[in-house]
Every structure is written in C-alpha cells, then in structure tokens.
Amino acid sequence: MSKITFLGAGSSVFAKNVLGDCMMTPALQGFELALFDINEERLKDSENMLNNLKLTLGSTCVVKAYTNRKDALRGAKYVVNAIQVGGYDPCTITDFEIPKKYGLQQTIGDTLGIGGIFRNLRTIPVLLDFAKDMNEVCPDAWFLNYTNPMAVLTNAMTTTGGVKTVGLCHSVQRCIPDLFEALEMESEGVQTKIAGINHMAWLLEVTKDGVDLYPEIKRRAREKQKEKHDDMVRFEMMFRFGYYVTESSEHNAEYHPYFIKKNYPELIERFNIPIDEYLRRCERQIARWATMRDELVNNKALSHVRSHEYASYMFEAMETNKPFKIGGNVRNTGLITNLPKEAIVEVPCLVDSSGITPTYIGDLPQQLAALNRTNINTQLLTLEAATTGKKEHIYHAAMLDPHTAAELSIDDIVAMCDGLIEAHGDWLPKFV
C-alpha cells in the first residue's frame, strides 16, 4: 500500500485540507494516510476527524495515527510537513517580547527578521532528525515543506538533509486573485510569470490576450492608495521598484528597512502596518479552536470541498503523469542567474511522474534581485549558524537583516541575540 505521511497532523484544519483533498483524488484511493504529531490529544482529534471525513466522502484511503515517527515514515512515498516547534507559547511570544526590549517591532516574525532567525534555529534540528529517519526508512520519498521559515528550512532539508524537497507557500497562488479582487479587475484568462524568493517573489509579467495589465494595475492602485487599506506596503513597493510582490503587506513591512522605524513612527499609520499582528492571529486561532473543535472533530457528517492546496494535485500528477504547474521553492541550480546558487528560489515548476522540474528564469530586474539578496544574506547565515553550531553566525544573520540593522546598533543586536538564546533555553541547540 502506498503511503502519504503527514508530520504535524495535530494541525487539524490544515490536515483536513491536504488529506481531505487526497481522499477526493481518484489516483490516491487506497493510499495509507499516516498521521504523526507529538501532541497525542491533537493527533487523536485529527484521526477521528479524518475517519469521519473518509466515511462522508466514500474514500478507500486508510487513516492511521502513529506515536512513533519512524514508523509513520516507514515506506512513505510522500511526506507533508506542517510542524511548528515551540508553538505560540512560549516561543513565538519570546520571539516578540525580547526584541521589544530593544525597541525592535515586528509584525509576523515567522520568516525573516529576528523572529524568523530564531524560529529557524529551533526548527532546523527537528527537520534534520526527520531527514535522518527518511534516509533510513523512505529514502525515495518527496518531502513537501509547508512550514515557515520556508527558504531556510527547505534549504536545510535539501542540502544538509539530503532529501528530495520542495517548499510550498500560498502566496504565489493567492497573488493574482487577491490583487485583482482588491482592484476590482477580472482575473479570468490572465497569464502571469512569477519568480524570486519565498514571500518576496515578483509578478514579473501579467497579461491578458497579449496585453500588458501593469499600467491598469498601477493606475487603480494609485487611486486605492489614497485611502487606508490592507495592502499599502506592497503598493508602495510596486510604485518604487516597479513590480508587485507576492506576499502580504504585513509580511513585507518587516522584510525591508523602509516601513517600521522608531524615528519615523508616523509610517505605521501611513502604511497601515499591523505591529504584533502574528500574536493577535495566534490568539484568535487558539480561541477559535476551542469553539470549533467539536464541530470539526466529532462531526459524523463532516464534508469537504477540494482546496487550492498544491499537495494532492502534485501527488496526482506524479501518480498519473498528467502535468501540473506549481510555484515551488527549490535550490537555485542556475534558475535565477543573478541570485546566489546557494539560495532557495521560488519559481514555476512542472510536476509529473518524473518528479519536480523547475523552470529557468534568467536574470531578475536588478533592483528586484538586490532586494532578494538582502533577505538571502540573512537566510544563508542562519543556515550556517544552524549547521555549524557557531553563535557568531547568529549575530551575522541578525546584523545583515535589513529591518534589524536599520533599527539597532551592533552592540544591541548582539545583546538581543544573547537574550533570545537565553530565553529560549532548551528549545535551541547549544551554540559556541
């Protein structure tokens, strides 16, 4: 029996989307859906939920929960990763509260910036343990990483871990629908070309029937920018650098040195930047789960509509050899020629029975490549810190982070990193 393993299966809503999609895919009938999570209560919740869904959908997939990770992985053909190491409390809270003592504000803190650095440092060792198990019990499996920070974790699994890995993010999928809805434009029939790095990929081309839509997009965006809305940072970046970026304004506000500045506090209001947004988002999700648990977990009539998540479509393409295109995060094997070869880039990829084939992009416009490189610098130094165990590379990663470097002195950056290392305690490996 072929097997799809879901690591972090206690994320019940996401597990429902990905594995519910698999249950609705003819080519995946009869597959074992192997669930693993270190939280056994949440694991049991997801097992019950998926078994209810299986009955509703009439699927022949077999749902099985495991408390031993290696057993869950054994013989897997595909592995989906959706873990979060340290959770909201204590680790996310720590990622925000220690920097605040130094006057460093964040919005999301899960991808770049000081929060992203430390989320990487506590997650990479866990993923490399996954890689060790996979190389032993399912060496040919594809690893689909949905966990942030996307670029560094995908890099760690690909290089140090030696696992066939692709990183998957919603930002490419949502870019055009969200932008066109906001600007009241029709997106049907629109052709795009998107490439860059995760959370900072660029809408390089956008056409319909051969007509460039950027002039109209920018015209409407300038009108919309006259009033407060939720995408003001991205529109400003488009006006200044020429291209729209895939990930949301709350994310991009902290990827650059231009928007969150203690010497210019008026920018927060001007660009409608939601400081501490991820903390509020986590609290809402925790509260929501408390009220929705019964209706999701114990609902015998639970239904599902196939979602926009890439995973089931990728598995279907690999099983049937019917090609499917994704925006994937992969090693830069000459794909974007003015970004470092060591980087993970986000580019269109073709999926079929031969696996995942990324497409060649060539040079990005120089200003876009330059912006990407500022983030890649921190990504690569974070990976260096994780793989060497050297504390100095944590400092390097933080000193090279655009937002952190724009706000703090070198001494404060080093002190802040030391404070975060101490506060995280055993959630981090030991650094020398």
Summary of the structure (lengths in Angstrom):
residues: 432
radius of gyration: 21.4
end to end distance: 45.8
largest distance: 61.0
contacts: 1515
relative contact order: 0.14
helix: 50%
strand: 16%
